[in-house]
């Protein structure tokens, strides 16, 4: 299986990694398994690493995946979700991800690992939202 997840309670992070030529149905199954795992803690931040992903899917599979993301995965995760991408994804896949992410609060797309991790740390561990400038306000106080 070219998709897997890791629940790291010591680091306080859930990661989902997809690689190679992952069928969208496999990506959906792994995300479903994560939500069903009794060890899954939805209050932990999630990092979804799609940097090596080459998605293969039909329109029906895409629609099922989008519905799952909006109706099940997003409500099943309380914490912030950083989705890591790079230019290995084709433009259509990136546009699709952007459409999904734009409909989800607490979720952002990143093309750099360090930026994704910093965003998660600021949102989840500092107790502030970097989008509202409160981190900078606290640092300047």
ABEGO torsion letter per residue (X at the ends): XABBBBBBAAAGBBBBBBBEBBBAAAAAAAAAAAAABAABBAABBBBBBAAABBBBBBAAAAAAAAAAAAAAAAAABABBBBBBBBAABBAAAAAAAAAAAAABBGBBBBABAAAAAAAAAAAAAAGBBAAAGAAAAAAAX
